[in-house]
Amino acid sequence: MDTEQDRISLLPDCVLGSIVSLLPVKNAAATMALSRRWRPLWPSLPLELHIVDHSPNAGRVISSALASNGAVRIHRFLADTFKDETTLPWLQALEGRRVDGSLIIRFARNGPRPMLPQYLLRASTGAGTGAALRRLKLGWCMLHPRTTEAPGTFPSLVVLHLTSVVIGDAGLHRLIACCPALRELHLIGVNELRRFVPCSGSLRRVVIGAPHVPIREISFRGTPNLKSLQLWNADIWQLYPAIINQAVMPCKHRTSVGVVLQMPDSPCFKIMPKRPIPIVTTLKLFMKFDDKEELGKMAHVLSLLPSLKTLQIWRYNSRSNKDKKAHGQCQLPAADTVICLKKHLKYVTLEEYCGTEMEVEFARFILAGAKSLRNMQIFHHAAANWSDHDINNHKDLICRGGKASSKARVNFRKSNNSSEKFKISL
């Protein structure tokens, strides 16, 4: 570079380091070729790697990034890639590198699941990968059975996500025991999960979703500070009361239990007609709102959840049901026969609302029957582009049936058209 024209190079190291840290990994590494002034900057920076690449060259890119950055400390590492012959080298290169923030390793869903190296996640020394790690997310891989042999593997870990990870019951329980600061645990599609009896004084929130093997035993008596349990796409009527009931919950206080169900017309959506579940306080699900029979099923579900306080429904839009008129007969029960409407339901959220006949009818049913309702938040579909006048008209339609609660408020907002909001809120 011409020093008379290169004024940027005259900036302090801290400023140049900030500039390099904002660049993509490939561009940041390329700054070493600019001049002697720039050469030491990239290798000295805490690494922030974000690579989502399922091409054959992805593993080499990750290995090159780790090799070119000599700093022991990694602030954030995300690799979402395909398992091939280049996978093991970068996994081994990651061993011994301290990760201070988050470590996310995911492999392709339709590809082979690699075994993570035994010492990858160890924190046997202060510079180990897990020594200062706060968030760990693993997907579509296998954990080495000896990974959790040493106590205190993750002394600072707060959040743990395992998605389609192969790990046995004993290994999972040891892993939880190795995380003395763990507050949030997500187990989605975890293989071989038959028995889940965690012991953790710090754990506050647990999410269990779509287990590949039916769970035979669950107990949270060893998690005295657990505040929230979420069950995703699990047959709650099969789990309660044989597997999950109030007796397996912490004795210290009442734990909020949330359920995420599939659409009512799904073959997997099964309801035991005479079995109420009093421990569920939150319900979230997708609905089509193009079938009056579907509304009847939904109302029946509400009648079986007498302690329900929060209801969130995401309208499912598909080409097959677009512009499709509602059909069938709606079998909505009398509101005073649904206990959660009489006593507990306070918060209702309707996402991707389009103002169809069935949506209006369902919103009226809730508003006219929920005696403790505080807020009905409606996110109207982004494509609708409603004006304030349109919103007031839709609000009038819903309120036409009256309000059972004088404190109930109906609020409209434009949807961001992202299912991520639904996932995050879970």
N, C-alpha and C positions, 0 to 999 in steps of 0.2 A: 504493500500500500504506500502511497505518497503521503509522508507525514505532514506536508503542508496542507493537504486537502482532507486528511483523515483526522478530523477534530473529535470524532466519537471515541477514538482510542485514547484520547487524553483524559477521558473521564476516570474517576476513581474505580478501583476494583469492585467495590460494592454495587456501584451503578451498572457497570458492565455485566456483572454477575446477574443482576436482576433482569437485564435485557436478554441475556442468553437463556435464563430460566423460563422465559415466556415463549420461547421458540419450540416447535416440534422437535422430537428427539433427533431425527436425521439432520435437520438444519442446525440444531445446537451443536452437535458433534462436528459439523462441517466448519464451524467458526474457528476450530483449531488451525485450519489451513490459511487463515487470513494473514496472520503475522505472528511474530514471537510474542507480541503484546497480548494476543488473544489465546495463544496456545494453552496456557495453564488454567484458563477460566472454567471451561466445561468440565475437565476432570476433577476440579475441586468443589464443584457444586453438589449439594444433596440431590440425588437423582429423583425425578418425577417422571416415571415411564407410564405411558398410556398407549397400548397397542392392541387394537382389535383387528386381527388379520388371520384368515384361515388359508392363506396361500402357502405353497411349499417353502417359500423363502422367509416366512414369519419367524421361525426359530432362530435363523441366522441373524435377523435384524435385532432380536432381543439379546442374543449373545454379544453382538457388536456393541450395543448400547451399554451393557454391563461392563464390557472390557474397556471401552473408551472412557468411562467415567470411573475414576480411581477413588472417589470418595467412599469411605466405608458406609456412611449413613445414607439410607434411602428414605425419602419423605413419603412417597406414594408410588406403589407399583401395581399396575393393572395389565395383565396379559390375558387376552381372550383369543385363543388360537386352536389349531388342529394338532393332534399328537402325531409326530412322525419321528424319523431318526435324528432330527435336530432338537428334539424336546429335552432329552436328558442333559446335554451340555449346558443349556441355560439354566435348568433347574439346579444343577451342581454349582454353577457360577453364582447362583443366588445364595447358596449356603454360606453362612458366616457374615453376610451383609446385614447390618442392623437396619430394620425397618421401623421408623418412628411413628408413622401415621397408619396407613392402611395397606394391606396386602390382598390383592384380588387375583386369583388364578382360576380361569375357567377354560374348559376344553369343549370342542364341538359336541353337540348333543348326539349327532349321528355317527360319531367316530369312536375309536377305542378310548378306554379310560386308563390313563397311565397311573402307575404307582408313584406317589411322591416320595422322594428320597427320605430315608429314616431321619436324618439330622437336619432336614431343611427348616423345620419349624422350632428347633431347639433353642433354648436360651441358657445353655450351660455356662456361658460366659457373658459378660456385659455387652459384648459386641454381637451376640447371637441374633438370628433373625427375629425371634420372638421376645427379646428382652424388653423392648419399649413399644411393641406392636399394640395398637389400640383397636383396630378393626381388621378382621380376617374373614374373607369370603372365598370359598372353594366350591367349584362346580364341575361335575362330570369327571371325577377322578377317584382314586383309591388312596386312603391314608395307610401308611406303613403301620403294621400292628405294634411296632415298638416306639412309635412317635411319642407316645404319652407315658413312657415308663418313668421318666424323671419328674419329680414334683416341681411345681412352680415354672412350668414350661412357658406360660404366658402371664407373667405377673401384672401386666398393665392392660390386658385385653378387656375391652368393654362390650364389643359387639362381635358375635360369631354367626356367620351364615354358612350353612352346608346345603347345597342343592345337588341332588342325585349323586351323593358321595357314598361310596361303599365303606361302611364302618359298622362293626358289630356293636351289640348292646354294651358289652364290657368296655370296649374301646371308647365309646361315646361318653360313658360315665366317667372314665378316667380323664378324658379330655376336659370335661366340665370341671372336674376336681382340680385340674391344672390351671384354672382361670379364677383366681381369688377375687378379681375385680369385675367379673362378668355381670352385665346387667341385662343384656338382650340376646336371645338365642332363637335362630330361625332354622328349622329342619324341614326342608322341602324335598319330597320324593327320596328321602334317605333310605337306601337299601338295607335290608336285614334288621330293620327296627321293629322288634317284637315287644321289648320291655323297656319302658322309659321311666326310671325312678331317680331323677337327679338329686344331688345334694349340693346346695349352694346357698350361702347366706346373703349373697349380693344380688342374685338373679331377680329381676323385676318383671320381665316380659318374655313369654315363650310363644312361638308360632310353629305349629305342626301342620304340614300340608301334604296331601296326596301321598301317604306312605305306601311304598311298593309292597310291603308285607303287612297284613292286618296286625294292628297293635293288640297285644293280649293283656298287657298290664300297664297302667299309668298311675303314678302317685307323685304328688307335689308336697307331701308332708315334710320332705327334706329341704324345701325352699320356703322358709317362713315369711320372706318379704315379697313373694310373688304377687304382683298386682293385676297382671293381664295374661290371659291365655287365649290364643286365637287358633281356631281349627279351620283349615282351608280344604274344601272339597272332600271332606270326610263325612261318612254316614253317621251323623250325630245320634240318630235314633238306634243305630246298632251299638254305639259306644255307651249310651246312657240307658240304664244305670249300671250295667254290668262292669264297664271299664272306667267310665268317668262319672263321678257323683260328688256330692258335698263332702263325703268322708275322705276322699283322696286329696282334698284341697287343704291349703295351709290353715292351721288353727288360729293364727294370730288375727287375721282380718278376712273379710270377704273379698275374693278374687273376682275381677270382671272376666266373664267368659264370652268370647265373640265367636261367631260361626260365619264362614263364607261358603255359601251353597251354590251349586250349579243351577242353571235355568230350570224352572219348574217343569218344562216339557222335555227335559233331558231324561233318557232311560235310567241314568244313575241317580235321579232325584226320587228318593223313596221316603215315604212318610208312614210312620206307624199311626193309624187313625185315632187311637185312644191313649197315646202316651205323651203327656205334656212334659216339658223339660224345664224345670224352674231355675236351673243354674245359668242359663244363657241370658246375657244382658245386651248383647250387640249382634245384629244380623246384617250381612251384606251379601248381595247377589245381583245377577243380571236378569233382566226380563225383556221380553219382546214387545209386550203391550199390543199385540195384534190378535189376541185370542181371549174371549170373555171367560172361557174355562180356566185360563191361566190365572185370571184375577181371583177366581174362586179358590184355586189351590193356594195362592199367596195369602188370602185371608185365613184359610185353614191353618197355614203355617203360623200365622200370628196368634191364632187361638191356642196353639200348642206351646207358645213361649210366654208364659204369664209374667215373667220378670223383665221382659224386654224394655230397654230404655232408649236405645239408639238403633235406627233403621236407615240403611243406605242402599239405594237401588240405582243401578246403572242400566240405562236403556240400551239394549243390544240392537244395533242397526245392521241389517244385512240386505243384500240385493234381493233375496228371495221374499223378504217381508216388506220391502219398500213400497209405499203407496197401497199396501194391502189393507182392505177394510176388515174391521173386526167382525168376528163371526161367533156363533154359539150363544149360549145363555149364561149370563153372569150369576153365579150363586154366592152373593156376598151375605155373610151372616149379619144378624143385628149387632150393632156396635157394642151394646151393653152386655153381650155374651162373650166378648173377647176381653179377657182380664187385663192384658197389657194396655189396651186402650182405656180401660176404666181407671187404671191405677198408675202405671209406670212410664209409658212411652212419652219421652220429652223432646227428642231430636230426630228429625226426618230429613234426609237428603235425597233428592232426585237428580240424577246426572243425565246429561244429553237429552233433556226434556224437549219434546217436539209439539206438545199441546194436542195430541191425538185424543179421540173420544175416550179410549181406555185409560190413558194417563190422567185425564181430567176426572174421570169417574173414580179412579183409585185415590187421587189426591183429596177429592171430596170426602170419600169414605174415611180417610184418616183424620182430616181436619174436623169433620162433624162428630167423630167418635172419641178422639183422644182427649181425655179430660185434663191430663197433666202436660199437654204439649206446650213447649216453649217456642220452638222455632222449626219452620219448614223451609229449608233452603233449596231452591230450585235453580239448577244450572241449565239454561236453555241452550239448545244446539247452536254452535257457532255459525253454521250455514244459514240459520233462520234470519239473522240480522234484524232482530226485532227493535222497533223504536220504543220510546217510553210509553207511547199510546198503546202499542201492541201488548206490552207487558202489563199495563193496567187492565186491559181487556181480559187477558188470560187470568190475572189474579181475581178479577170479578167472577169469572166462570167457576173457579175453584171455590171461592168463598160463598157462592150462591147457596150452598147447602148448609151454611151456618158453621159456627165454631163451638166446639164443646168446651174449650178453654178460653177464658178471657185474656190470658197471657200469651196466647198463640200469635206468632208473627209469620207472615209469608213473605219471603224475600226472593227476588229474581236476580241472577247474575249470568253473564255470558260465559259459556263453557270454554275452557282452553282446548277442548277436543283432544285430550290426552288421557289414556288409561293409566298413565303413570301416577296421576293424582289418586286414583282408586287404589293402586298398589301401595303407595306410600302411606295412605291413611290406615291401611290394615296393620 
